[in-house]
């Protein structure tokens, strides 16, 4: 293939290679309680909220706590968090969201451990008065379909 053809193709299609869901969490360091092979924690903040082939996954038979956490690297004002679980069927996830400035003292900001609303490609959106955090942790408490826990994307925004 010639360089000029490659350049023309890139110019025409490069936008389709950009993540669809950039947020304050995109590409930041992550940790988790456990990850199944092929489903590392970094897939839940890679900027792709519409890709159900790439997600963080664990299973409560190996990991009863099932948490995923992102470090925003510095204190950051947030006022909205979107959690996108595996979607495409009628499953729902129970979960909680906690935030921290030091990763030691945590504040529960969302408690949906009894959630029964089916997950969609839009995820679950939670808005609140903006405040400063550094760490965000999502703990999945149930999956109506099986024992797996799955996060396609976790996004945070100032408002």
Order of alpha helices (4+ residues) and beta strands (2+ residues): alpha-beta-beta-beta-beta-beta-beta-beta
